[in-house]
Amino acid sequence: NYKNKYFLSGNYRRDGASQLGANNKYGNFYGASLGWELTREGFWEKWKLDKAFSSFKLRASYGKVGNI
């Protein structure tokens, strides 16, 4: 995280199965996510949103999942 308001995360996984054919034994799976904690921004108090929300985060993610 950066300044407790911007977040970045990533992961990678490689799986294999001996039951599959020689050319198809392994699969690669990955993901990434971004986050933004809006309550840590100056406009949050200026717009008086701090009275309605104590925490408000936007998040987006993408990843590849599945079986090999």
GUMARDO-59585 format. One record per residue (C-alpha): residue in three letters; x, y, z; residue number from 1. Coordinates in nm, 2 decimals. Each point is the difference from the previous one (the first is absolute). Layout:
GUMARDO-59585
type  px  py  pz  seq
ALA  X  Y  Z  NUM
...
END
This chain:
GUMARDO-59585
type  px  py  pz  seq
ASN  0.00  0.00  0.00  1
TYR  0.10  0.36  -0.04  2
LYS  -0.10  0.26  0.26  3
ASN  -0.28  -0.23  0.12  4
LYS  -0.21  0.11  -0.29  5
TYR  0.13  -0.17  -0.32  6
PHE  0.03  -0.38  -0.02  7
LEU  0.14  -0.24  -0.25  8
SER  0.01  -0.37  0.03  9
GLY  0.10  -0.28  -0.24  10
ASN  0.04  -0.38  0.00  11
TYR  0.12  -0.28  -0.22  12
ARG  -0.05  -0.37  0.02  13
ARG  0.12  -0.29  -0.22  14
ASP  -0.19  -0.33  0.04  15
GLY  0.07  -0.34  -0.15  16
ALA  -0.16  -0.34  -0.01  17
SER  0.17  -0.33  -0.09  18
GLN  -0.33  -0.14  -0.14  19
LEU  0.00  0.24  -0.30  20
GLY  0.19  -0.04  -0.32  21
ALA  0.37  0.09  -0.03  22
ASN  -0.07  0.32  -0.19  23
ASN  -0.29  0.11  0.23  24
LYS  0.13  -0.07  0.35  25
TYR  0.04  0.35  0.13  26
GLY  -0.22  0.31  0.02  27
ASN  0.09  0.36  0.10  28
PHE  -0.25  0.21  0.20  29
TYR  0.05  0.36  0.10  30
GLY  -0.19  0.29  0.15  31
ALA  0.03  0.37  0.09  32
SER  -0.20  0.25  0.20  33
LEU  0.00  0.37  0.06  34
GLY  -0.17  0.19  0.28  35
TRP  -0.06  0.36  0.10  36
GLU  -0.11  0.10  0.35  37
LEU  -0.21  0.31  -0.06  38
THR  -0.05  0.09  0.36  39
ARG  0.38  0.09  0.02  40
GLU  -0.04  0.27  -0.27  41
GLY  -0.05  0.37  0.09  42
PHE  -0.32  0.04  -0.20  43
TRP  -0.17  -0.26  0.22  44
GLU  -0.02  0.23  0.31  45
LYS  -0.05  0.31  -0.22  46
TRP  -0.32  -0.16  -0.14  47
LYS  -0.10  -0.11  0.35  48
LEU  -0.01  -0.36  -0.10  49
ASP  0.19  -0.11  0.31  50
LYS  -0.33  0.02  0.20  51
ALA  -0.16  -0.26  -0.22  52
PHE  0.29  -0.24  -0.06  53
SER  0.29  -0.08  0.22  54
SER  0.16  -0.20  -0.28  55
PHE  -0.06  -0.01  -0.37  56
LYS  0.23  -0.19  -0.24  57
LEU  -0.01  -0.05  -0.38  58
ARG  0.15  -0.32  -0.12  59
ALA  0.05  -0.17  -0.33  60
SER  0.16  -0.33  -0.08  61
TYR  0.08  -0.23  -0.29  62
GLY  0.11  -0.36  0.00  63
LYS  0.03  -0.32  -0.19  64
VAL  -0.15  -0.30  0.18  65
GLY  -0.10  -0.35  -0.11  66
ASN  0.11  -0.36  -0.03  67
ILE  0.31  -0.10  -0.19  68
END
